């Protein structure tokens, strides 16, 4: 199962963490894993390309498919960064609605 967790400060996303594998289909054929991966990586690529906000990201396939990204205070306040992160959250929510057996999504206030 994929576990996605978003962390918020004052209703603004300051970090997210995604781990695990969906188990929907064999490796290389799993559309749920592929969709989550594409959304998450595209979000980080877009933030890096279209904003000046630095962030810290960590990925480790050995941890069972793991990606974590943390944003500094300026990222929390940047409207473009927040729009991209909210878009990621929206996309993952859509996947969870259809494939709820394979992905959990939580939002925590920090």
N, CA, C and O atoms as CSV, one atom per row, in Angstrom:
chain,resi,resn,atom,element,x,y,z
A,1,UNK,N,N,0.841,-1.185,0.000
A,1,UNK,CA,C,0.000,0.000,0.000
A,1,UNK,C,C,0.882,1.242,0.000
A,1,UNK,O,O,1.926,1.280,0.652
A,2,UNK,N,N,0.448,2.247,-0.736
A,2,UNK,CA,C,1.144,3.529,-0.750
A,2,UNK,C,C,0.563,4.377,0.382
A,2,UNK,O,O,-0.650,4.451,0.579
A,3,UNK,N,N,1.468,5.007,1.109
A,3,UNK,CA,C,1.063,5.910,2.184
A,3,UNK,C,C,1.575,7.307,1.838
A,3,UNK,O,O,2.781,7.530,1.737
A,4,UNK,N,N,0.656,8.228,1.662
A,4,UNK,CA,C,1.011,9.616,1.367
A,4,UNK,C,C,0.582,10.472,2.543
A,4,UNK,O,O,-0.546,10.380,3.025
A,5,UNK,N,N,1.500,11.300,2.989
A,5,UNK,CA,C,1.216,12.160,4.140
A,5,UNK,C,C,1.662,13.576,3.798
A,5,UNK,O,O,2.785,13.803,3.347
A,6,UNK,N,N,0.760,14.516,4.021
A,6,UNK,CA,C,1.065,15.928,3.815
A,6,UNK,C,C,1.093,16.605,5.171
A,6,UNK,O,O,0.262,16.332,6.037
A,7,UNK,N,N,2.064,17.493,5.344
A,7,UNK,CA,C,2.213,18.238,6.587
A,7,UNK,C,C,1.912,19.704,6.291
A,7,UNK,O,O,2.385,20.258,5.299
A,8,UNK,N,N,1.118,20.323,7.167
A,8,UNK,CA,C,0.719,21.713,6.966
A,8,UNK,C,C,1.048,22.559,8.184
A,8,UNK,O,O,1.008,22.091,9.322
A,9,UNK,N,N,1.376,23.821,7.912
A,9,UNK,CA,C,1.495,24.851,8.947
A,9,UNK,C,C,0.563,25.967,8.529
A,9,UNK,O,O,0.669,26.491,7.420
A,10,UNK,N,N,-0.337,26.327,9.401
A,10,UNK,CA,C,-1.290,27.409,9.123
A,10,UNK,C,C,-2.003,27.178,7.783
A,10,UNK,O,O,-2.142,28.106,6.986
A,11,UNK,N,N,-2.445,25.967,7.543
A,11,UNK,CA,C,-3.176,25.566,6.336
A,11,UNK,C,C,-2.361,25.658,5.049
A,11,UNK,O,O,-2.933,25.679,3.959
A,12,UNK,N,N,-1.035,25.713,5.159
A,12,UNK,CA,C,-0.161,25.728,3.990
A,12,UNK,C,C,0.719,24.477,4.033
A,12,UNK,O,O,1.249,24.128,5.088
A,13,UNK,N,N,0.872,23.813,2.911
A,13,UNK,CA,C,1.680,22.595,2.868
A,13,UNK,C,C,3.151,22.955,3.039
A,13,UNK,O,O,3.680,23.802,2.319
A,14,UNK,N,N,3.805,22.304,3.999
A,14,UNK,CA,C,5.225,22.563,4.249
A,14,UNK,C,C,6.086,21.346,3.943
A,14,UNK,O,O,7.309,21.459,3.864
A,15,UNK,N,N,5.459,20.177,3.768
A,15,UNK,CA,C,6.210,18.961,3.447
A,15,UNK,C,C,5.235,17.878,3.013
A,15,UNK,O,O,4.041,17.933,3.307
A,16,UNK,N,N,5.774,16.893,2.307
A,16,UNK,CA,C,5.004,15.684,2.038
A,16,UNK,C,C,5.946,14.495,2.033
A,16,UNK,O,O,7.151,14.622,1.816
A,17,UNK,N,N,5.358,13.337,2.279
A,17,UNK,CA,C,6.113,12.088,2.343
A,17,UNK,C,C,5.260,10.987,1.716
A,17,UNK,O,O,4.092,10.819,2.067
A,18,UNK,N,N,5.846,10.252,0.801
A,18,UNK,CA,C,5.140,9.166,0.123
A,18,UNK,C,C,6.008,7.927,0.225
A,18,UNK,O,O,7.204,7.974,-0.063
A,19,UNK,N,N,5.404,6.807,0.637
A,19,UNK,CA,C,6.183,5.579,0.754
A,19,UNK,C,C,5.335,4.364,0.398
A,19,UNK,O,O,4.106,4.404,0.449
A,20,UNK,N,N,6.015,3.293,0.038
A,20,UNK,CA,C,5.359,2.029,-0.232
A,20,UNK,C,C,5.068,1.804,-1.699
A,20,UNK,O,O,5.343,2.647,-2.553
A,21,UNK,N,N,4.511,0.653,-1.960
A,21,UNK,CA,C,4.089,0.264,-3.305
A,21,UNK,C,C,2.623,-0.130,-3.239
A,21,UNK,O,O,2.173,-0.699,-2.245
A,22,UNK,N,N,1.890,0.166,-4.280
A,22,UNK,CA,C,0.448,-0.072,-4.270
A,22,UNK,C,C,0.104,-1.559,-4.207
A,22,UNK,O,O,-0.782,-1.962,-3.455
A,23,UNK,N,N,0.798,-2.363,-4.988
A,23,UNK,CA,C,0.437,-3.778,-5.054
A,23,UNK,C,C,-0.782,-4.033,-5.918
A,23,UNK,O,O,-1.410,-5.087,-5.820
A,24,UNK,N,N,-1.115,-3.073,-6.762
A,24,UNK,CA,C,-2.263,-3.212,-7.663
A,24,UNK,C,C,-1.976,-4.225,-8.770
A,24,UNK,O,O,-2.863,-4.970,-9.189
A,25,UNK,N,N,-0.727,-4.243,-9.238
A,25,UNK,CA,C,-0.305,-5.132,-10.318
A,25,UNK,C,C,1.186,-5.403,-10.142
A,25,UNK,O,O,1.833,-4.761,-9.314
A,26,UNK,N,N,1.743,-6.347,-10.908
A,26,UNK,CA,C,3.181,-6.617,-10.806
A,26,UNK,C,C,4.016,-5.378,-11.127
A,26,UNK,O,O,3.570,-4.480,-11.840
A,27,UNK,N,N,5.225,-5.348,-10.594
A,27,UNK,CA,C,6.139,-4.239,-10.859
A,27,UNK,C,C,6.263,-4.025,-12.365
A,27,UNK,O,O,6.375,-4.977,-13.137
A,28,UNK,N,N,6.243,-2.771,-12.760
A,28,UNK,CA,C,6.316,-2.433,-14.172
A,28,UNK,C,C,4.957,-2.358,-14.848
A,28,UNK,O,O,4.847,-1.859,-15.968
A,29,UNK,N,N,3.922,-2.850,-14.179
A,29,UNK,CA,C,2.566,-2.819,-14.724
A,29,UNK,C,C,1.577,-2.137,-13.779
A,29,UNK,O,O,0.383,-2.063,-14.068
A,30,UNK,N,N,2.074,-1.647,-12.666
A,30,UNK,CA,C,1.214,-1.090,-11.621
A,30,UNK,C,C,0.855,0.367,-11.941
A,30,UNK,O,O,1.674,1.267,-11.758
A,31,UNK,N,N,-0.363,0.586,-12.415
A,31,UNK,CA,C,-0.783,1.930,-12.813
A,31,UNK,C,C,-0.948,2.866,-11.624
A,31,UNK,O,O,-0.805,4.080,-11.773
A,32,UNK,N,N,-1.243,2.331,-10.460
A,32,UNK,CA,C,-1.396,3.174,-9.277
A,32,UNK,C,C,-0.030,3.728,-8.866
A,32,UNK,O,O,0.111,4.929,-8.634
A,33,UNK,N,N,0.969,2.857,-8.776
A,33,UNK,CA,C,2.329,3.316,-8.457
A,33,UNK,C,C,2.825,4.308,-9.496
A,33,UNK,O,O,3.415,5.333,-9.156
A,34,UNK,N,N,2.585,4.003,-10.754
A,34,UNK,CA,C,3.044,4.887,-11.827
A,34,UNK,C,C,2.397,6.263,-11.723
A,34,UNK,O,O,3.076,7.278,-11.877
A,35,UNK,N,N,1.111,6.308,-11.466
A,35,UNK,CA,C,0.402,7.589,-11.370
A,35,UNK,C,C,0.917,8.417,-10.199
A,35,UNK,O,O,1.145,9.618,-10.341
A,36,UNK,N,N,1.098,7.790,-9.057
A,36,UNK,CA,C,1.588,8.503,-7.874
A,36,UNK,C,C,3.004,9.021,-8.124
A,36,UNK,O,O,3.319,10.165,-7.795
A,37,UNK,N,N,3.838,8.192,-8.697
A,37,UNK,CA,C,5.216,8.586,-8.982
A,37,UNK,C,C,5.270,9.770,-9.942
A,37,UNK,O,O,5.997,10.736,-9.707
A,38,UNK,N,N,4.508,9.691,-11.010
A,38,UNK,CA,C,4.510,10.780,-11.995
A,38,UNK,C,C,4.018,12.079,-11.364
A,38,UNK,O,O,4.626,13.128,-11.573
A,39,UNK,N,N,2.944,12.031,-10.606
A,39,UNK,CA,C,2.428,13.251,-9.973
A,39,UNK,C,C,3.463,13.872,-9.028
A,39,UNK,O,O,3.706,15.078,-9.066
A,40,UNK,N,N,4.065,13.036,-8.184
A,40,UNK,CA,C,5.011,13.549,-7.188
A,40,UNK,C,C,6.267,14.115,-7.846
A,40,UNK,O,O,6.690,15.223,-7.516
A,41,UNK,N,N,6.860,13.373,-8.762
A,41,UNK,CA,C,8.084,13.847,-9.403
A,41,UNK,C,C,7.829,15.062,-10.288
A,41,UNK,O,O,8.652,15.977,-10.333
A,42,UNK,N,N,6.716,15.081,-10.980
A,42,UNK,CA,C,6.390,16.236,-11.806
A,42,UNK,C,C,6.182,17.491,-10.944
A,42,UNK,O,O,6.575,18.588,-11.339
A,43,UNK,N,N,5.581,17.328,-9.797
A,43,UNK,CA,C,5.391,18.453,-8.891
A,43,UNK,C,C,6.730,19.035,-8.465
A,43,UNK,O,O,6.931,20.248,-8.522
A,44,UNK,N,N,7.648,18.170,-8.038
A,44,UNK,CA,C,8.955,18.666,-7.614
A,44,UNK,C,C,9.730,19.275,-8.781
A,44,UNK,O,O,10.391,20.301,-8.620
A,45,UNK,N,N,9.652,18.650,-9.949
A,45,UNK,CA,C,10.321,19.213,-11.128
A,45,UNK,C,C,9.754,20.589,-11.475
A,45,UNK,O,O,10.508,21.494,-11.834
A,46,UNK,N,N,8.441,20.753,-11.374
A,46,UNK,CA,C,7.804,22.035,-11.678
A,46,UNK,C,C,8.204,23.109,-10.661
A,46,UNK,O,O,8.470,24.252,-11.035
A,47,UNK,N,N,8.246,22.746,-9.394
A,47,UNK,CA,C,8.666,23.709,-8.373
A,47,UNK,C,C,10.104,24.146,-8.629
A,47,UNK,O,O,10.429,25.328,-8.520
A,48,UNK,N,N,10.950,23.201,-8.966
A,48,UNK,CA,C,12.352,23.518,-9.232
A,48,UNK,C,C,12.503,24.398,-10.474
A,48,UNK,O,O,13.312,25.325,-10.473
A,49,UNK,N,N,11.739,24.124,-11.528
A,49,UNK,CA,C,11.874,24.858,-12.788
A,49,UNK,C,C,11.185,26.225,-12.769
A,49,UNK,O,O,11.717,27.193,-13.312
A,50,UNK,N,N,10.030,26.308,-12.161
A,50,UNK,CA,C,9.215,27.510,-12.286
A,50,UNK,C,C,9.234,28.446,-11.086
A,50,UNK,O,O,8.626,29.515,-11.130
A,51,UNK,N,N,9.919,28.063,-10.022
A,51,UNK,CA,C,10.019,28.948,-8.858
A,51,UNK,C,C,11.481,29.087,-8.452
A,51,UNK,O,O,12.349,28.357,-8.930
A,52,UNK,N,N,11.726,30.017,-7.583
A,52,UNK,CA,C,13.079,30.225,-7.046
A,52,UNK,C,C,13.194,29.650,-5.631
A,52,UNK,O,O,14.194,29.874,-4.947
A,53,UNK,N,N,12.182,28.918,-5.198
A,53,UNK,CA,C,12.144,28.420,-3.825
A,53,UNK,C,C,12.963,27.133,-3.710
A,53,UNK,O,O,12.672,26.143,-4.381
A,54,UNK,N,N,13.980,27.153,-2.861
A,54,UNK,CA,C,14.745,25.926,-2.644
A,54,UNK,C,C,13.940,24.960,-1.778
A,54,UNK,O,O,13.097,25.383,-0.987
A,55,UNK,N,N,14.197,23.694,-1.926
A,55,UNK,CA,C,13.555,22.699,-1.070
A,55,UNK,C,C,14.511,21.534,-0.895
A,55,UNK,O,O,15.499,21.398,-1.617
A,56,UNK,N,N,14.197,20.708,0.070
A,56,UNK,CA,C,15.017,19.520,0.332
A,56,UNK,C,C,14.172,18.299,-0.002
A,56,UNK,O,O,13.033,18.174,0.450
A,57,UNK,N,N,14.736,17.412,-0.790
A,57,UNK,CA,C,14.018,16.184,-1.156
A,57,UNK,C,C,14.922,14.985,-0.937
A,57,UNK,O,O,16.138,15.057,-1.115
A,58,UNK,N,N,14.304,13.894,-0.552
A,58,UNK,CA,C,15.013,12.634,-0.325
A,58,UNK,C,C,14.202,11.515,-0.969
A,58,UNK,O,O,12.992,11.413,-0.766
A,59,UNK,N,N,14.871,10.692,-1.734
A,59,UNK,CA,C,14.213,9.544,-2.359
A,59,UNK,C,C,15.055,8.306,-2.104
A,59,UNK,O,O,16.284,8.371,-2.119
A,60,UNK,N,N,14.396,7.184,-1.870
A,60,UNK,CA,C,15.117,5.941,-1.620
A,60,UNK,C,C,14.234,4.755,-1.992
A,60,UNK,O,O,13.317,4.406,-1.248
A,61,UNK,N,N,14.499,4.149,-3.112
A,61,UNK,CA,C,13.735,2.977,-3.557
A,61,UNK,C,C,13.951,1.795,-2.614
A,61,UNK,O,O,13.083,0.929,-2.505
A,62,UNK,N,N,15.087,1.748,-1.936
A,62,UNK,CA,C,15.374,0.645,-1.015
A,62,UNK,C,C,14.453,0.661,0.209
A,62,UNK,O,O,14.250,-0.366,0.857
A,63,UNK,N,N,13.904,1.827,0.514
A,63,UNK,CA,C,12.963,1.939,1.635
A,63,UNK,C,C,11.552,1.542,1.208
A,63,UNK,O,O,10.589,1.868,1.902
A,64,UNK,N,N,11.416,0.866,0.110
A,64,UNK,CA,C,10.097,0.442,-0.348
A,64,UNK,C,C,9.394,1.526,-1.136
A,64,UNK,O,O,8.173,1.654,-1.056
A,65,UNK,N,N,10.127,2.291,-1.880
A,65,UNK,CA,C,9.533,3.408,-2.621
A,65,UNK,C,C,9.286,4.547,-1.662
A,65,UNK,O,O,8.242,4.597,-1.012
A,66,UNK,N,N,10.230,5.464,-1.563
A,66,UNK,CA,C,10.141,6.532,-0.563
A,66,UNK,C,C,10.528,7.865,-1.191
A,66,UNK,O,O,11.537,7.967,-1.888
A,67,UNK,N,N,9.717,8.880,-0.936
A,67,UNK,CA,C,10.007,10.237,-1.376
A,67,UNK,C,C,9.516,11.192,-0.307
A,67,UNK,O,O,8.371,11.114,0.137
A,68,UNK,N,N,10.399,12.098,0.102
A,68,UNK,CA,C,10.021,13.118,1.073
A,68,UNK,C,C,10.542,14.455,0.570
A,68,UNK,O,O,11.669,14.545,0.084
A,69,UNK,N,N,9.726,15.484,0.686
A,69,UNK,CA,C,10.127,16.839,0.308
A,69,UNK,C,C,9.708,17.795,1.410
A,69,UNK,O,O,8.596,17.720,1.933
A,70,UNK,N,N,10.623,18.698,1.751
A,70,UNK,CA,C,10.365,19.697,2.782
A,70,UNK,C,C,10.647,21.076,2.205
A,70,UNK,O,O,11.610,21.267,1.463
A,71,UNK,N,N,9.797,22.033,2.555
A,71,UNK,CA,C,9.884,23.376,2.007
A,71,UNK,C,C,10.140,24.377,3.121
A,71,UNK,O,O,9.551,24.280,4.197
A,72,UNK,N,N,11.029,25.350,2.862
A,72,UNK,CA,C,11.318,26.361,3.876
A,72,UNK,C,C,10.148,27.329,4.005
A,72,UNK,O,O,9.167,27.251,3.266
A,73,UNK,N,N,10.278,28.236,4.956
A,73,UNK,CA,C,9.220,29.210,5.211
A,73,UNK,C,C,8.834,29.977,3.950
A,73,UNK,O,O,7.651,30.232,3.726
A,74,UNK,N,N,9.821,30.353,3.116
A,74,UNK,CA,C,9.477,31.087,1.895
A,74,UNK,C,C,8.668,30.217,0.933
A,74,UNK,O,O,7.867,30.741,0.160
A,75,UNK,N,N,8.861,28.914,0.969
A,75,UNK,CA,C,8.073,28.004,0.139
A,75,UNK,C,C,6.656,27.858,0.638
A,75,UNK,O,O,5.717,27.682,-0.139
A,76,UNK,N,N,6.517,27.933,1.941
A,76,UNK,CA,C,5.190,27.841,2.533
A,76,UNK,C,C,4.377,29.078,2.157
A,76,UNK,O,O,3.157,29.010,2.005
A,77,UNK,N,N,5.066,30.203,2.010
A,77,UNK,CA,C,4.388,31.469,1.697
A,77,UNK,C,C,4.283,31.742,0.197
A,77,UNK,O,O,3.558,32.648,-0.212
A,78,UNK,N,N,4.987,30.980,-0.617
A,78,UNK,CA,C,5.005,31.214,-2.065
A,78,UNK,C,C,3.731,30.651,-2.700
A,78,UNK,O,O,3.441,29.461,-2.571
A,79,UNK,N,N,2.978,31.505,-3.383
A,79,UNK,CA,C,1.694,31.086,-3.963
A,79,UNK,C,C,1.867,30.047,-5.066
A,79,UNK,O,O,1.046,29.136,-5.178
A,80,UNK,N,N,2.900,30.158,-5.871
A,80,UNK,CA,C,3.127,29.168,-6.936
A,80,UNK,C,C,3.442,27.802,-6.344
A,80,UNK,O,O,2.921,26.785,-6.803
A,81,UNK,N,N,4.296,27.780,-5.324
A,81,UNK,CA,C,4.642,26.509,-4.682
A,81,UNK,C,C,3.394,25.887,-4.077
A,81,UNK,O,O,3.159,24.689,-4.232
A,82,UNK,N,N,2.599,26.686,-3.394
A,82,UNK,CA,C,1.387,26.152,-2.776
A,82,UNK,C,C,0.401,25.640,-3.825
A,82,UNK,O,O,-0.245,24.613,-3.617
A,83,UNK,N,N,0.282,26.337,-4.932
A,83,UNK,CA,C,-0.606,25.876,-6.000
A,83,UNK,C,C,-0.142,24.518,-6.537
A,83,UNK,O,O,-0.959,23.622,-6.750
A,84,UNK,N,N,1.141,24.370,-6.751
A,84,UNK,CA,C,1.659,23.091,-7.250
A,84,UNK,C,C,1.475,21.978,-6.220
A,84,UNK,O,O,1.120,20.855,-6.581
A,85,UNK,N,N,1.713,22.276,-4.953
A,85,UNK,CA,C,1.526,21.259,-3.909
A,85,UNK,C,C,0.051,20.901,-3.731
A,85,UNK,O,O,-0.282,19.737,-3.510
A,86,UNK,N,N,-0.831,21.892,-3.827
A,86,UNK,CA,C,-2.268,21.613,-3.748
A,86,UNK,C,C,-2.718,20.773,-4.948
A,86,UNK,O,O,-3.609,19.932,-4.825
A,87,UNK,N,N,-2.097,21.006,-6.106
A,87,UNK,CA,C,-2.408,20.212,-7.289
A,87,UNK,C,C,-1.982,18.763,-7.084
A,87,UNK,O,O,-2.704,17.845,-7.475
A,88,UNK,N,N,-0.821,18.550,-6.477
A,88,UNK,CA,C,-0.381,17.193,-6.135
A,88,UNK,C,C,-1.386,16.539,-5.193
A,88,UNK,O,O,-1.789,15.395,-5.405
A,89,UNK,N,N,-1.783,17.254,-4.168
A,89,UNK,CA,C,-2.757,16.728,-3.210
A,89,UNK,C,C,-4.077,16.380,-3.900
A,89,UNK,O,O,-4.668,15.338,-3.618
A,90,UNK,N,N,-4.534,17.237,-4.789
A,90,UNK,CA,C,-5.760,16.974,-5.540
A,90,UNK,C,C,-5.625,15.703,-6.384
A,90,UNK,O,O,-6.525,14.863,-6.398
A,91,UNK,N,N,-4.507,15.568,-7.081
A,91,UNK,CA,C,-4.291,14.378,-7.913
A,91,UNK,C,C,-4.251,13.102,-7.092
A,91,UNK,O,O,-4.842,12.092,-7.475
A,92,UNK,N,N,-3.556,13.146,-5.964
A,92,UNK,CA,C,-3.489,11.958,-5.103
A,92,UNK,C,C,-4.846,11.649,-4.487
A,92,UNK,O,O,-5.184,10.482,-4.294
A,93,UNK,N,N,-5.628,12.681,-4.175
A,93,UNK,CA,C,-6.983,12.467,-3.649
A,93,UNK,C,C,-7.856,11.765,-4.678
A,93,UNK,O,O,-8.659,10.898,-4.332
A,94,UNK,N,N,-7.702,12.137,-5.936
A,94,UNK,CA,C,-8.448,11.473,-7.010
A,94,UNK,C,C,-8.064,10.013,-7.150
A,94,UNK,O,O,-8.922,9.156,-7.358
A,95,UNK,N,N,-6.779,9.732,-7.037
A,95,UNK,CA,C,-6.329,8.332,-7.102
A,95,UNK,C,C,-6.877,7.560,-5.904
A,95,UNK,O,O,-7.351,6.433,-6.050
A,96,UNK,N,N,-6.810,8.165,-4.732
A,96,UNK,CA,C,-7.320,7.491,-3.535
A,96,UNK,C,C,-8.818,7.205,-3.644
A,96,UNK,O,O,-9.277,6.155,-3.194
A,97,UNK,N,N,-9.574,8.112,-4.227
A,97,UNK,CA,C,-11.019,7.917,-4.364
A,97,UNK,C,C,-11.334,6.690,-5.214
A,97,UNK,O,O,-12.301,5.976,-4.950
A,98,UNK,N,N,-10.528,6.452,-6.216
A,98,UNK,CA,C,-10.792,5.326,-7.108
A,98,UNK,C,C,-10.084,4.043,-6.672
A,98,UNK,O,O,-10.592,2.947,-6.908
A,99,UNK,N,N,-8.929,4.169,-6.047
A,99,UNK,CA,C,-8.114,3.003,-5.694
A,99,UNK,C,C,-7.820,2.985,-4.189
A,99,UNK,O,O,-6.674,2.798,-3.778
A,100,UNK,N,N,-8.853,3.177,-3.381
A,100,UNK,CA,C,-8.674,3.321,-1.937
A,100,UNK,C,C,-8.049,2.105,-1.257
A,100,UNK,O,O,-7.528,2.228,-0.148
A,101,UNK,N,N,-8.087,0.953,-1.885
A,101,UNK,CA,C,-7.455,-0.232,-1.307
A,101,UNK,C,C,-5.936,-0.197,-1.449
A,101,UNK,O,O,-5.233,-0.994,-0.828
A,102,UNK,N,N,-5.433,0.725,-2.264
A,102,UNK,CA,C,-4.018,0.730,-2.607
A,102,UNK,C,C,-3.262,1.976,-2.167
A,102,UNK,O,O,-2.038,2.032,-2.281
A,103,UNK,N,N,-3.979,2.972,-1.667
A,103,UNK,CA,C,-3.321,4.219,-1.243
A,103,UNK,C,C,-4.082,4.846,-0.092
A,103,UNK,O,O,-5.312,4.898,-0.100
A,104,UNK,N,N,-3.335,5.326,0.906
A,104,UNK,CA,C,-3.921,6.116,1.987
A,104,UNK,C,C,-3.334,7.517,1.914
A,104,UNK,O,O,-2.179,7.703,1.531
A,105,UNK,N,N,-4.128,8.476,2.280
A,105,UNK,CA,C,-3.727,9.876,2.208
A,105,UNK,C,C,-4.118,10.554,3.509
A,105,UNK,O,O,-5.280,10.521,3.916
A,106,UNK,N,N,-3.127,11.174,4.166
A,106,UNK,CA,C,-3.394,11.864,5.422
A,106,UNK,C,C,-2.809,13.264,5.363
A,106,UNK,O,O,-1.788,13.509,4.720
A,107,UNK,N,N,-3.480,14.168,6.049
A,107,UNK,CA,C,-3.005,15.539,6.158
A,107,UNK,C,C,-2.881,15.838,7.644
A,107,UNK,O,O,-3.831,15.660,8.406
A,108,UNK,N,N,-1.689,16.298,8.051
A,108,UNK,CA,C,-1.417,16.578,9.462
A,108,UNK,C,C,-0.991,18.026,9.632
A,108,UNK,O,O,-0.215,18.555,8.836
A,109,UNK,N,N,-1.493,18.646,10.652
A,109,UNK,CA,C,-1.071,19.999,11.005
A,109,UNK,C,C,0.148,19.874,11.927
A,109,UNK,O,O,0.135,19.097,12.881
A,110,UNK,N,N,1.184,20.635,11.636
A,110,UNK,CA,C,2.398,20.586,12.459
A,110,UNK,C,C,2.655,21.916,13.128
A,110,UNK,O,O,3.635,22.060,13.859
